[in-house]
Amino acid sequence: MSATPKRELGEIVAPYGRKIRLDEVAYDSGLTLLRLTIREGSRFTILEIDAATASEWGARMRDWAEAAPGHINKIE
């Protein structure tokens, strides 16, 4: 499966020097995935997920964040 050039969606600077980059990747087959690249120092973790997984993951992360002690609504 070969991919066409990715579309950058943004980057999040996380605690402890971590960075999370989000890119949309469209494959020649028509499949489009969200690529998450998590950088921790010199280590990289790359996940590609579909829209349904991204939606469920996002909802669960939002639920956790809203219930976390000291929650500050920082969504722009």
C-alpha positions as a Python dict, from the first residue, in 0.01 Angstrom:
ca = {
    (1, 'M'): (0, 0, 0),
    (2, 'S'): (167, 324, -105),
    (3, 'A'): (69, 659, 41),
    (4, 'T'): (31, 995, -125),
    (5, 'P'): (187, 1297, 50),
    (6, 'K'): (43, 1352, 394),
    (7, 'R'): (-152, 1658, 508),
    (8, 'E'): (-27, 1808, 832),
    (9, 'L'): (-305, 1860, 1087),
    (10, 'G'): (-101, 1993, 1377),
    (11, 'E'): (137, 1925, 1658),
    (12, 'I'): (82, 1909, 2034),
    (13, 'V'): (361, 1979, 2280),
    (14, 'A'): (305, 1745, 2574),
    (15, 'P'): (471, 1724, 2917),
    (16, 'Y'): (822, 1585, 2964),
    (17, 'G'): (949, 1697, 2624),
    (18, 'R'): (708, 1485, 2422),
    (19, 'K'): (558, 1597, 2091),
    (20, 'I'): (253, 1452, 1919),
    (21, 'R'): (214, 1518, 1548),
    (22, 'L'): (-109, 1450, 1360),
    (23, 'D'): (-115, 1394, 983),
    (24, 'E'): (-382, 1275, 742),
    (25, 'V'): (-247, 1006, 509),
    (26, 'A'): (-440, 906, 195),
    (27, 'Y'): (-340, 580, 28),
    (28, 'D'): (-372, 502, -343),
    (29, 'S'): (-644, 249, -257),
    (30, 'G'): (-866, 534, -130),
    (31, 'L'): (-809, 454, 237),
    (32, 'T'): (-751, 765, 449),
    (33, 'L'): (-603, 732, 798),
    (34, 'L'): (-492, 958, 1081),
    (35, 'R'): (-122, 912, 1152),
    (36, 'L'): (-13, 995, 1507),
    (37, 'T'): (359, 1032, 1558),
    (38, 'I'): (462, 1048, 1922),
    (39, 'R'): (818, 1164, 1985),
    (40, 'E'): (979, 1096, 2320),
    (41, 'G'): (1340, 1213, 2299),
    (42, 'S'): (1495, 1003, 2021),
    (43, 'R'): (1216, 743, 2027),
    (44, 'F'): (922, 756, 1786),
    (45, 'T'): (591, 571, 1807),
    (46, 'I'): (374, 585, 1495),
    (47, 'L'): (8, 480, 1487),
    (48, 'E'): (-230, 496, 1192),
    (49, 'I'): (-598, 482, 1285),
    (50, 'D'): (-926, 509, 1098),
    (51, 'A'): (-1193, 773, 1157),
    (52, 'A'): (-1410, 551, 1378),
    (53, 'T'): (-1116, 470, 1605),
    (54, 'A'): (-1010, 835, 1617),
    (55, 'S'): (-1363, 938, 1712),
    (56, 'E'): (-1390, 684, 1995),
    (57, 'W'): (-1038, 760, 2120),
    (58, 'G'): (-1107, 1134, 2113),
    (59, 'A'): (-1432, 1094, 2308),
    (60, 'R'): (-1267, 881, 2574),
    (61, 'M'): (-975, 1125, 2605),
    (62, 'R'): (-1218, 1419, 2639),
    (63, 'D'): (-1419, 1231, 2906),
    (64, 'W'): (-1100, 1161, 3102),
    (65, 'A'): (-971, 1518, 3067),
    (66, 'E'): (-1299, 1673, 3178),
    (67, 'A'): (-1308, 1450, 3488),
    (68, 'A'): (-939, 1497, 3575),
    (69, 'P'): (-854, 1697, 3888),
    (70, 'G'): (-753, 2053, 3798),
    (71, 'H'): (-918, 2031, 3456),
    (72, 'I'): (-888, 2350, 3253),
    (73, 'N'): (-1093, 2378, 2936),
    (74, 'K'): (-818, 2457, 2684),
    (75, 'I'): (-986, 2339, 2363),
    (76, 'E'): (-956, 2605, 2094),
}
